[in-house]
């Protein structure tokens, strides 16, 4: 099975730049590890989203989130946006 190519949308790149270096490395490693081969397989850290403007899928890496779409025919995973989940905000 051929691997998927990972692409970052321009806005996702801008979001990544705002992360700390440690978060950037953690995110890049997780995206490579989890989305290169089977990005459409649901796991405890990866799930499809219903009716979301953020993308079709969510990858959770601790407090980091990456939202992405998959284009199967072209074998491309496009990371649309990334961010940090902030807990307990009202």
N, CA, C and O atoms as a GROMACS GRO file, in nm:
protein
  360
    1UNK      N    1   0.085  -0.117   0.000
    1UNK     CA    2   0.000   0.000   0.000
    1UNK      C    3   0.090   0.125   0.000
    1UNK      O    4   0.176   0.139   0.087
    2UNK      N    5   0.071   0.214  -0.096
    2UNK     CA    6   0.153   0.336  -0.100
    2UNK      C    7   0.118   0.432   0.014
    2UNK      O    8   0.004   0.436   0.062
    3UNK      N    9   0.216   0.506   0.056
    3UNK     CA   10   0.196   0.600   0.165
    3UNK      C   11   0.124   0.726   0.116
    3UNK      O   12   0.123   0.757  -0.003
    4UNK      N   13   0.064   0.796   0.212
    4UNK     CA   14  -0.002   0.922   0.183
    4UNK      C   15   0.098   1.036   0.195
    4UNK      O   16   0.186   1.034   0.281
    5UNK      N   17   0.083   1.134   0.109
    5UNK     CA   18   0.165   1.254   0.117
    5UNK      C   19   0.096   1.351   0.213
    5UNK      O   20  -0.026   1.368   0.208
    6UNK      N   21   0.173   1.414   0.300
    6UNK     CA   22   0.117   1.509   0.397
    6UNK      C   23   0.138   1.650   0.344
    6UNK      O   24   0.249   1.688   0.308
    7UNK      N   25   0.029   1.728   0.339
    7UNK     CA   26   0.035   1.868   0.300
    7UNK      C   27  -0.025   1.952   0.412
    7UNK      O   28  -0.119   1.909   0.478
    8UNK      N   29   0.029   2.070   0.433
    8UNK     CA   30  -0.026   2.164   0.530
    8UNK      C   31  -0.083   2.284   0.456
    8UNK      O   32  -0.014   2.346   0.376
    9UNK      N   33  -0.208   2.316   0.483
    9UNK     CA   34  -0.267   2.436   0.428
    9UNK      C   35  -0.193   2.557   0.486
    9UNK      O   36  -0.137   2.549   0.596
   10UNK      N   37  -0.193   2.668   0.416
   10UNK     CA   38  -0.120   2.787   0.458
   10UNK      C   39  -0.158   2.829   0.600
   10UNK      O   40  -0.071   2.861   0.681
   11UNK      N   41  -0.286   2.830   0.630
   11UNK     CA   42  -0.329   2.871   0.765
   11UNK      C   43  -0.279   2.773   0.870
   11UNK      O   44  -0.249   2.814   0.982
   12UNK      N   45  -0.271   2.645   0.838
   12UNK     CA   46  -0.218   2.547   0.933
   12UNK      C   47  -0.070   2.574   0.960
   12UNK      O   48  -0.025   2.561   1.074
   13UNK      N   49   0.003   2.611   0.858
   13UNK     CA   50   0.145   2.644   0.878
   13UNK      C   51   0.161   2.764   0.970
   13UNK      O   52   0.250   2.767   1.055
   14UNK      N   53   0.074   2.863   0.953
   14UNK     CA   54   0.078   2.980   1.041
   14UNK      C   55   0.048   2.941   1.185
   14UNK      O   56   0.111   2.992   1.278
   15UNK      N   57  -0.047   2.851   1.205
   15UNK     CA   58  -0.081   2.804   1.339
   15UNK      C   59   0.036   2.726   1.400
   15UNK      O   60   0.065   2.742   1.518
   16UNK      N   61   0.102   2.645   1.320
   16UNK     CA   62   0.217   2.567   1.369
   16UNK      C   63   0.328   2.661   1.416
   16UNK      O   64   0.392   2.636   1.517
   17UNK      N   65   0.350   2.769   1.343
   17UNK     CA   66   0.455   2.864   1.380
   17UNK      C   67   0.431   2.928   1.516
   17UNK      O   68   0.526   2.970   1.582
   18UNK      N   69   0.306   2.935   1.559
   18UNK     CA   70   0.273   2.995   1.688
   18UNK      C   71   0.292   2.900   1.805
   18UNK      O   72   0.288   2.941   1.921
   19UNK      N   73   0.314   2.772   1.775
   19UNK     CA   74   0.338   2.673   1.880
   19UNK      C   75   0.483   2.682   1.927
   19UNK      O   76   0.569   2.735   1.857
   20UNK      N   77   0.509   2.629   2.045
   20UNK     CA   78   0.647   2.621   2.093
   20UNK      C   79   0.722   2.520   2.005
   20UNK      O   80   0.660   2.439   1.937
   21UNK      N   81   0.854   2.526   2.008
   21UNK     CA   82   0.935   2.432   1.930
   21UNK      C   83   0.904   2.288   1.970
   21UNK      O   84   0.894   2.200   1.885
   22UNK      N   85   0.890   2.266   2.098
   22UNK     CA   86   0.859   2.130   2.146
   22UNK      C   87   0.725   2.082   2.091
   22UNK      O   88   0.712   1.968   2.047
   23UNK      N   89   0.624   2.170   2.092
   23UNK     CA   90   0.493   2.135   2.037
   23UNK      C   91   0.502   2.110   1.887
   23UNK      O   92   0.437   2.019   1.835
   24UNK      N   93   0.582   2.190   1.817
   24UNK     CA   94   0.598   2.172   1.673
   24UNK      C   95   0.657   2.035   1.640
   24UNK      O   96   0.611   1.967   1.549
   25UNK      N   97   0.758   1.996   1.716
   25UNK     CA   98   0.822   1.865   1.693
   25UNK      C   99   0.726   1.752   1.727
   25UNK      O  100   0.716   1.655   1.652
   26UNK      N  101   0.656   1.765   1.839
   26UNK     CA  102   0.558   1.664   1.878
   26UNK      C  103   0.450   1.648   1.772
   26UNK      O  104   0.414   1.536   1.735
   27UNK      N  105   0.398   1.760   1.723
   27UNK     CA  106   0.294   1.758   1.620
   27UNK      C  107   0.345   1.693   1.491
   27UNK      O  108   0.279   1.606   1.435
   28UNK      N  109   0.462   1.736   1.445
   28UNK     CA  110   0.517   1.684   1.320
   28UNK      C  111   0.540   1.533   1.329
   28UNK      O  112   0.509   1.459   1.236
   29UNK      N  113   0.595   1.488   1.441
   29UNK     CA  114   0.617   1.344   1.460
   29UNK      C  115   0.486   1.266   1.459
   29UNK      O  116   0.476   1.161   1.395
   30UNK      N  117   0.386   1.318   1.528
   30UNK     CA  118   0.257   1.248   1.536
   30UNK      C  119   0.186   1.246   1.401
   30UNK      O  120   0.130   1.144   1.362
   31UNK      N  121   0.189   1.357   1.329
   31UNK     CA  122   0.126   1.361   1.197
   31UNK      C  123   0.192   1.259   1.106
   31UNK      O  124   0.124   1.184   1.036
   32UNK      N  125   0.324   1.256   1.107
   32UNK     CA  126   0.396   1.160   1.023
   32UNK      C  127   0.363   1.016   1.064
   32UNK      O  128   0.338   0.932   0.978
   33UNK      N  129   0.364   0.989   1.192
   33UNK     CA  130   0.342   0.852   1.241
   33UNK      C  131   0.198   0.805   1.219
   33UNK      O  132   0.176   0.691   1.179
   34UNK      N  133   0.100   0.892   1.244
   34UNK     CA  134  -0.040   0.849   1.242
   34UNK      C  135  -0.110   0.866   1.107
   34UNK      O  136  -0.206   0.795   1.079
   35UNK      N  137  -0.063   0.958   1.023
   35UNK     CA  138  -0.140   0.990   0.902
   35UNK      C  139  -0.075   0.946   0.772
   35UNK      O  140  -0.136   0.959   0.666
   36UNK      N  141   0.047   0.896   0.777
   36UNK     CA  142   0.116   0.859   0.654
   36UNK      C  143   0.061   0.732   0.590
   36UNK      O  144   0.054   0.721   0.468
   37UNK      N  145   0.021   0.637   0.672
   37UNK     CA  146  -0.018   0.507   0.616
   37UNK      C  147  -0.167   0.479   0.618
   37UNK      O  148  -0.220   0.433   0.517
   38UNK      N  149  -0.237   0.505   0.726
   38UNK     CA  150  -0.379   0.472   0.735
   38UNK      C  151  -0.457   0.588   0.799
   38UNK      O  152  -0.507   0.573   0.911
   39UNK      N  153  -0.466   0.701   0.731
   39UNK     CA  154  -0.530   0.818   0.792
   39UNK      C  155  -0.681   0.804   0.811
   39UNK      O  156  -0.742   0.884   0.883
   40UNK      N  157  -0.743   0.705   0.748
   40UNK     CA  158  -0.888   0.688   0.758
   40UNK      C  159  -0.929   0.579   0.855
   40UNK      O  160  -1.047   0.542   0.861
   41UNK      N  161  -0.834   0.527   0.931
   41UNK     CA  162  -0.864   0.425   1.031
   41UNK      C  163  -0.888   0.496   1.164
   41UNK      O  164  -0.800   0.566   1.215
   42UNK      N  165  -1.006   0.476   1.220
   42UNK     CA  166  -1.041   0.538   1.348
   42UNK      C  167  -0.965   0.468   1.461
   42UNK      O  168  -0.964   0.345   1.470
   43UNK      N  169  -0.903   0.548   1.547
   43UNK     CA  170  -0.833   0.497   1.664
   43UNK      C  171  -0.875   0.582   1.784
   43UNK      O  172  -0.963   0.667   1.773
   44UNK      N  173  -0.812   0.556   1.898
   44UNK     CA  174  -0.852   0.637   2.014
   44UNK      C  175  -0.800   0.780   2.004
   44UNK      O  176  -0.851   0.867   2.074
   45UNK      N  177  -0.700   0.805   1.919
   45UNK     CA  178  -0.647   0.941   1.899
   45UNK      C  179  -0.688   1.004   1.767
   45UNK      O  180  -0.654   1.119   1.739
   46UNK      N  181  -0.762   0.930   1.688
   46UNK     CA  182  -0.798   0.977   1.554
   46UNK      C  183  -0.944   0.942   1.530
   46UNK      O  184  -0.984   0.826   1.541
   47UNK      N  185  -1.025   1.043   1.496
   47UNK     CA  186  -1.166   1.013   1.476
   47UNK      C  187  -1.226   1.103   1.368
   47UNK      O  188  -1.180   1.215   1.347
   48UNK      N  189  -1.328   1.052   1.299
   48UNK     CA  190  -1.397   1.134   1.201
   48UNK      C  191  -1.487   1.235   1.272
   48UNK      O  192  -1.540   1.208   1.380
   49UNK      N  193  -1.503   1.350   1.211
   49UNK     CA  194  -1.590   1.454   1.266
   49UNK      C  195  -1.715   1.464   1.180
   49UNK      O  196  -1.710   1.450   1.058
   50UNK      N  197  -1.826   1.488   1.245
   50UNK     CA  198  -1.952   1.506   1.173
   50UNK      C  199  -1.987   1.654   1.166
   50UNK      O  200  -1.984   1.723   1.268
   51UNK      N  201  -2.019   1.701   1.048
   51UNK     CA  202  -2.064   1.839   1.028
   51UNK      C  203  -1.970   1.941   1.091
   51UNK      O  204  -2.014   2.032   1.162
   52UNK      N  205  -1.842   1.927   1.066
   52UNK     CA  206  -1.743   2.018   1.123
   52UNK      C  207  -1.684   2.106   1.014
   52UNK      O  208  -1.653   2.058   0.905
   53UNK      N  209  -1.667   2.233   1.044
   53UNK     CA  210  -1.601   2.324   0.952
   53UNK      C  211  -1.450   2.312   0.962
   53UNK      O  212  -1.377   2.367   0.879
   54UNK      N  213  -1.401   2.240   1.064
   54UNK     CA  214  -1.258   2.226   1.086
   54UNK      C  215  -1.194   2.123   0.994
   54UNK      O  216  -1.074   2.130   0.968
   55UNK      N  217  -1.271   2.030   0.946
   55UNK     CA  218  -1.218   1.923   0.861
   55UNK      C  219  -1.296   1.796   0.884
   55UNK      O  220  -1.387   1.791   0.966
   56UNK      N  221  -1.259   1.693   0.811
   56UNK     CA  222  -1.329   1.567   0.821
   56UNK      C  223  -1.282   1.478   0.934
   56UNK      O  224  -1.354   1.391   0.981
   57UNK      N  225  -1.157   1.502   0.978
   57UNK     CA  226  -1.096   1.417   1.080
   57UNK      C  227  -1.021   1.500   1.183
   57UNK      O  228  -0.976   1.611   1.155
   58UNK      N  229  -1.009   1.443   1.304
   58UNK     CA  230  -0.932   1.506   1.411
   58UNK      C  231  -0.826   1.408   1.460
   58UNK      O  232  -0.854   1.290   1.483
   59UNK      N  233  -0.704   1.459   1.476
   59UNK     CA  234  -0.595   1.382   1.537
   59UNK      C  235  -0.562   1.451   1.669
   59UNK      O  236  -0.529   1.569   1.672
   60UNK      N  237  -0.570   1.374   1.778
   60UNK     CA  238  -0.540   1.428   1.911
   60UNK      C  239  -0.401   1.381   1.954
   60UNK      O  240  -0.369   1.262   1.948
   61UNK      N  241  -0.320   1.476   1.996
   61UNK     CA  242  -0.186   1.448   2.045
   61UNK      C  243  -0.173   1.523   2.177
   61UNK      O  244  -0.129   1.638   2.178
   62UNK      N  245  -0.211   1.460   2.288
   62UNK     CA  246  -0.214   1.531   2.415
   62UNK      C  247  -0.311   1.647   2.407
   62UNK      O  248  -0.428   1.627   2.376
   63UNK      N  249  -0.262   1.768   2.434
   63UNK     CA  250  -0.348   1.887   2.423
   63UNK      C  251  -0.348   1.946   2.282
   63UNK      O  252  -0.422   2.042   2.256
   64UNK      N  253  -0.268   1.892   2.193
   64UNK     CA  254  -0.264   1.941   2.055
   64UNK      C  255  -0.372   1.873   1.972
   64UNK      O  256  -0.407   1.758   1.995
   65UNK      N  257  -0.423   1.948   1.875
   65UNK     CA  258  -0.522   1.894   1.783
   65UNK      C  259  -0.482   1.931   1.641
   65UNK      O  260  -0.438   2.042   1.614
   66UNK      N  261  -0.497   1.835   1.551
   66UNK     CA  262  -0.477   1.859   1.408
   66UNK      C  263  -0.604   1.814   1.337
   66UNK      O  264  -0.650   1.702   1.356
   67UNK      N  265  -0.660   1.902   1.256
   67UNK     CA  266  -0.780   1.872   1.180
   67UNK      C  267  -0.742   1.859   1.034
   67UNK      O  268  -0.671   1.944   0.980
   68UNK      N  269  -0.788   1.752   0.971
   68UNK     CA  270  -0.741   1.721   0.836
   68UNK      C  271  -0.848   1.657   0.750
   68UNK      O  272  -0.948   1.605   0.800
   69UNK      N  273  -0.826   1.662   0.620
   69UNK     CA  274  -0.908   1.594   0.520
   69UNK      C  275  -0.818   1.496   0.444
   69UNK      O  276  -0.697   1.516   0.435
   70UNK      N  277  -0.880   1.392   0.391
   70UNK     CA  278  -0.806   1.290   0.317
   70UNK      C  279  -0.860   1.282   0.174
   70UNK      O  280  -0.981   1.276   0.153
   71UNK      N  281  -0.770   1.284   0.078
   71UNK     CA  282  -0.806   1.269  -0.062
   71UNK      C  283  -0.747   1.136  -0.108
   71UNK      O  284  -0.630   1.126  -0.144
   72UNK      N  285  -0.833   1.032  -0.105
   72UNK     CA  286  -0.786   0.895  -0.127
   72UNK      C  287  -0.727   0.873  -0.265
   72UNK      O  288  -0.621   0.811  -0.277
   73UNK      N  289  -0.792   0.922  -0.368
   73UNK     CA  290  -0.744   0.896  -0.504
   73UNK      C  291  -0.605   0.954  -0.528
   73UNK      O  292  -0.523   0.893  -0.596
   74UNK      N  293  -0.578   1.072  -0.470
   74UNK     CA  294  -0.447   1.135  -0.487
   74UNK      C  295  -0.348   1.092  -0.378
   74UNK      O  296  -0.230   1.125  -0.386
   75UNK      N  297  -0.396   1.018  -0.278
   75UNK     CA  298  -0.314   0.973  -0.164
   75UNK      C  299  -0.252   1.094  -0.091
   75UNK      O  300  -0.132   1.100  -0.065
   76UNK      N  301  -0.341   1.191  -0.060
   76UNK     CA  302  -0.298   1.313   0.007
   76UNK      C  303  -0.376   1.331   0.136
   76UNK      O  304  -0.498   1.313   0.138
   77UNK      N  305  -0.305   1.367   0.242
   77UNK     CA  306  -0.367   1.412   0.367
   77UNK      C  307  -0.336   1.560   0.378
   77UNK      O  308  -0.219   1.600   0.378
   78UNK      N  309  -0.439   1.642   0.386
   78UNK     CA  310  -0.420   1.786   0.396
   78UNK      C  311  -0.456   1.831   0.537
   78UNK      O  312  -0.573   1.824   0.577
   79UNK      N  313  -0.357   1.878   0.611
   79UNK     CA  314  -0.379   1.932   0.746
   79UNK      C  315  -0.435   2.072   0.728
   79UNK      O  316  -0.369   2.159   0.670
   80UNK      N  317  -0.556   2.094   0.779
   80UNK     CA  318  -0.626   2.221   0.758
   80UNK      C  319  -0.597   2.324   0.866
   80UNK      O  320  -0.580   2.442   0.837
   81UNK      N  321  -0.592   2.278   0.990
   81UNK     CA  322  -0.565   2.367   1.102
   81UNK      C  323  -0.512   2.287   1.219
   81UNK      O  324  -0.538   2.167   1.230
   82UNK      N  325  -0.439   2.352   1.305
   82UNK     CA  326  -0.388   2.289   1.427
   82UNK      C  327  -0.407   2.387   1.542
   82UNK      O  328  -0.420   2.507   1.521
   83UNK      N  329  -0.410   2.333   1.662
   83UNK     CA  330  -0.425   2.420   1.778
   83UNK      C  331  -0.402   2.345   1.907
   83UNK      O  332  -0.372   2.226   1.908
   84UNK      N  333  -0.418   2.417   2.015
   84UNK     CA  334  -0.401   2.363   2.149
   84UNK      C  335  -0.537   2.364   2.217
   84UNK      O  336  -0.605   2.467   2.219
   85UNK      N  337  -0.576   2.251   2.271
   85UNK     CA  338  -0.703   2.244   2.344
   85UNK      C  339  -0.681   2.303   2.483
   85UNK      O  340  -0.590   2.263   2.556
   86UNK      N  341  -0.766   2.398   2.517
   86UNK     CA  342  -0.761   2.460   2.649
   86UNK      C  343  -0.879   2.407   2.728
   86UNK      O  344  -0.994   2.423   2.689
   87UNK      N  345  -0.849   2.343   2.839
   87UNK     CA  346  -0.954   2.281   2.920
   87UNK      C  347  -1.010   2.379   3.022
   87UNK      O  348  -0.947   2.477   3.059
   88UNK      N  349  -1.130   2.348   3.066
   88UNK     CA  350  -1.196   2.418   3.177
   88UNK      C  351  -1.219   2.567   3.152
   88UNK      O  352  -1.220   2.646   3.247
   89UNK      N  353  -1.237   2.606   3.027
   89UNK     CA  354  -1.274   2.744   3.000
   89UNK      C  355  -1.426   2.752   2.986
   89UNK      O  356  -1.487   2.668   2.919
   90UNK      N  357  -1.485   2.851   3.048
   90UNK     CA  358  -1.630   2.866   3.042
   90UNK      C  359  -1.665   2.976   2.947
   90UNK      O  360  -1.782   3.006   2.927
   0.00000   0.00000   0.00000
